[in-house]
Amino acid sequence: MKAVSFLTKVYGPYKNRLLKTVRAEMLAGISELEVKLNRVEVDSRFHLRVSITGEDEEFVLNHLTNLYGRCLTPAEIEPGGTFKGSLVDVGEVGFGLFVDIGFDKSSRLDPLIPLHRLRDQVKAHKPLREISRVLCLVDHLPLDVTINHVDVRNNKVEAELGPDITRRLLDWANDDHERLLVFGANRTMIDGALKRTGHTGDIYEYETLGHFETALVCKRSTRASGIVAAIGPRLRGIPIHLFIPDEVGAWLGDKT
């Protein structure tokens, strides 16, 4: 039997429901193979974790890694490398942002994006809390980071925002569509909430950020705040964050 954790996280008030959908997806994909799916759960950091046995277990694990992402070991990171992950513990410290790129919790090696480097990248000398709020740099946001410094012996890894996330933030800031970022829900849950509240037609596009992280792109005539007020009670306990280009533009124009 092999047990493996993946980069995808399953969390929030509907965690068990999401795990059931993941299990169903996996079973459908391996039904013709010689393998048994023993457990589908989460590890101590909410990373998706599976246990499987059978002749095809190596093939299946490779397939699932392609779908759900690979966790890393400390030996794999080095300066200049760019890796996928998600923000964790946002707001718990004031000197930067920590990114979970798949390390075991005991390694204590989550890369830190120092506040001074973040300010340089977003071109705003603001408090971390304000930067995080306006740019939706929040817990569970999927993003890439580029490693700048590694000191495993002293549990210190420093990084900066990677090219994909900086490009995404720039594109969103220059767009005239407001967005709702919904974390900890799948498409079926989101569609159901929109349909029940009559807001399906107000969404221009769905952007997949992660397996359970979605950006809802509003139509130009639609205010994101109005939609979140309507669907929030239908997605109770699920974090929904608003990215408002006008607010971001005004904020970036204020250099104080």
C-alpha positions in Angstrom: 0.0 0.0 0.0 1.2 3.5 -0.8 0.0 6.7 0.8 0.7 10.0 -0.9 -0.2 13.7 -0.2 -0.9 16.1 -3.1 -0.6 19.8 -3.4 -4.4 20.3 -3.7 -6.0 21.2 -0.4 -9.5 20.3 0.8 -10.8 22.5 3.6 -13.6 24.5 5.0 -17.1 23.7 6.2 -17.9 21.5 3.3 -14.6 19.5 3.4 -16.3 16.1 3.8 -18.6 16.8 0.9 -15.7 17.8 -1.3 -13.7 14.7 -0.3 -16.7 12.6 -1.5 -16.6 14.3 -4.9 -12.9 13.8 -5.1 -13.2 10.1 -4.3 -15.9 9.7 -6.9 -13.7 11.4 -9.5 -10.8 9.1 -8.6 -12.9 6.0 -8.7 -14.3 6.9 -12.1 -10.8 7.4 -13.5 -9.3 4.1 -12.2 -12.3 1.8 -12.7 -10.5 -0.2 -15.4 -7.2 -0.5 -13.6 -5.8 -3.1 -11.1 -5.8 -0.9 -8.1 -7.9 -0.3 -4.9 -8.5 3.1 -3.5 -8.4 2.5 0.3 -8.6 6.0 1.8 -9.2 9.6 0.5 -8.6 12.1 3.3 -6.5 15.2 4.2 -3.2 15.4 6.1 -2.4 17.8 8.9 -2.2 20.7 6.5 -5.3 19.8 4.6 -3.5 18.5 1.6 -5.4 15.8 -0.2 -4.0 12.4 0.8 -4.8 9.0 -0.7 -3.9 5.4 0.1 -3.9 2.8 -2.7 -2.9 -0.8 -3.3 -2.6 -2.8 -6.5 -0.5 -3.7 -9.5 -1.2 -0.3 -11.2 -0.6 1.8 -8.1 2.5 3.6 -9.6 0.7 4.5 -12.8 -2.3 5.7 -10.8 -0.2 7.8 -8.4 1.5 9.5 -11.4 -1.9 10.2 -12.9 -3.3 11.6 -9.7 -0.2 13.8 -9.3 -0.9 15.3 -12.7 -4.4 16.1 -11.5 -3.8 17.3 -8.0 -0.2 18.6 -7.9 2.9 17.3 -6.2 4.1 18.1 -2.8 7.8 18.9 -2.5 10.7 17.9 -0.3 13.2 20.5 1.1 16.0 18.9 -1.0 14.1 20.0 -4.2 14.1 23.7 -3.7 16.9 26.0 -4.7 17.3 29.7 -5.5 15.8 30.6 -8.9 13.2 27.8 -8.9 9.6 28.6 -9.3 7.0 26.5 -7.5 3.2 26.4 -7.1 1.6 26.7 -3.7 -1.0 28.6 -1.7 -1.0 31.3 0.9 -1.2 30.3 4.6 -1.5 32.1 7.9 -2.1 35.5 6.2 -2.4 38.2 8.9 -0.7 36.3 11.6 2.6 38.2 11.1 3.3 41.6 9.9 6.6 41.0 8.1 5.5 39.0 5.1 3.4 36.2 3.6 4.0 32.5 4.0 3.4 30.1 1.1 2.7 26.4 1.5 4.3 24.6 -1.4 3.7 21.2 0.0 6.1 20.6 2.8 5.2 18.5 5.8 4.2 20.8 8.7 7.1 19.5 10.7 9.6 20.9 8.2 8.8 24.5 9.2 10.2 25.6 5.8 7.2 27.5 4.2 8.8 30.1 1.9 8.4 33.7 3.2 7.7 36.6 0.9 9.2 39.5 2.9 7.1 42.6 3.2 9.9 44.8 1.6 10.0 42.5 -1.5 6.2 42.4 -1.7 6.1 46.2 -1.6 8.6 46.4 -4.4 6.7 44.0 -6.6 3.3 45.6 -6.1 4.8 49.1 -6.2 3.1 50.3 -3.1 4.6 51.1 0.3 1.6 50.1 2.3 1.0 48.0 5.4 0.9 44.2 4.8 -2.7 44.0 6.0 -3.8 46.7 3.5 -1.9 45.1 0.6 -3.4 41.7 1.4 -6.9 43.1 1.6 -6.9 45.1 -1.7 -5.1 42.5 -3.8 -6.9 39.5 -2.3 -3.7 38.0 -1.0 -5.6 35.7 1.3 -5.4 32.2 2.8 -5.8 29.4 0.3 -5.0 31.7 -2.7 -3.2 29.5 -5.3 -0.1 31.2 -6.6 3.5 30.6 -7.7 6.6 31.8 -6.0 10.2 32.2 -7.1 12.8 31.2 -4.5 15.4 33.7 -3.7 17.2 32.3 -0.7 17.4 28.9 1.0 18.9 28.1 4.4 17.4 24.7 5.4 19.6 24.5 8.5 18.1 27.6 10.0 14.6 26.9 8.7 14.7 30.0 6.4 13.4 30.2 2.8 12.7 33.5 1.2 10.8 34.1 -2.0 8.9 36.6 -4.1 5.7 36.5 -6.1 6.2 34.3 -9.2 5.5 35.5 -12.8 2.1 33.8 -13.1 0.6 35.5 -10.0 2.1 38.9 -10.8 0.7 38.7 -14.4 -2.7 37.6 -13.0 -2.9 40.5 -10.6 -1.9 43.0 -13.3 -4.5 41.6 -15.7 -7.2 41.8 -13.1 -6.2 45.3 -12.1 -6.4 46.5 -15.7 -9.7 44.7 -16.4 -13.0 46.4 -15.9 -14.8 43.3 -14.6 -15.1 42.9 -10.8 -14.4 39.4 -9.4 -15.5 37.2 -6.6 -13.0 34.7 -5.3 -14.7 31.7 -3.8 -12.5 29.3 -1.8 -13.5 25.9 -0.5 -16.3 25.1 -2.9 -16.7 23.2 -6.2 -18.5 24.3 -9.4 -21.7 22.5 -8.5 -22.0 24.3 -5.2 -21.3 27.7 -6.8 -23.7 27.1 -9.7 -26.4 26.1 -7.3 -26.0 29.3 -5.2 -26.1 31.5 -8.3 -29.2 29.7 -9.7 -31.1 29.9 -6.5 -30.5 33.6 -6.1 -31.1 34.4 -9.7 -27.5 35.6 -10.4 -26.4 33.1 -13.0 -26.7 35.7 -15.8 -24.6 38.2 -13.9 -21.4 36.0 -14.3 -19.4 36.6 -17.4 -16.8 33.9 -16.9 -15.5 31.3 -14.4 -11.7 31.3 -13.8 -10.2 28.2 -12.3 -7.5 29.2 -9.8 -7.2 25.8 -8.1 -9.2 22.6 -7.6 -11.6 24.3 -5.1 -10.7 27.9 -5.8 -12.6 29.9 -8.4 -12.8 33.5 -9.6 -16.3 34.6 -10.7 -15.9 37.3 -13.3 -18.9 39.6 -13.2 -20.4 41.3 -16.2 -19.4 44.9 -16.6 -22.8 46.2 -15.3 -22.7 43.9 -12.2 -21.3 44.8 -8.8 -19.6 42.0 -7.1 -20.7 43.2 -3.7 -24.4 42.7 -4.7 -23.7 39.1 -5.7 -21.8 38.2 -2.5 -24.6 39.6 -0.4 -27.0 37.3 -2.2 -25.0 34.1 -2.5 -23.2 34.4 0.8 -26.0 32.8 2.9 -26.2 30.0 0.3 -22.5 29.3 0.8 -22.4 29.8 4.5 -18.9 29.7 6.0 -17.1 29.7 2.6 -14.7 32.6 2.2 -15.6 35.0 -0.7 -13.3 37.8 -1.5 -13.8 40.8 -3.8 -11.3 42.0 -6.3 -12.4 45.5 -7.5 -10.3 47.0 -10.2 -11.4 50.6 -9.5 -10.4 50.2 -5.9 -7.0 48.7 -6.8 -6.3 51.5 -9.3 -7.2 54.2 -6.8 -5.1 52.5 -4.2 -2.0 52.1 -6.4 -2.4 55.8 -7.4 -2.1 56.8 -3.7 1.6 56.5 -2.9 1.3 57.7 0.6 
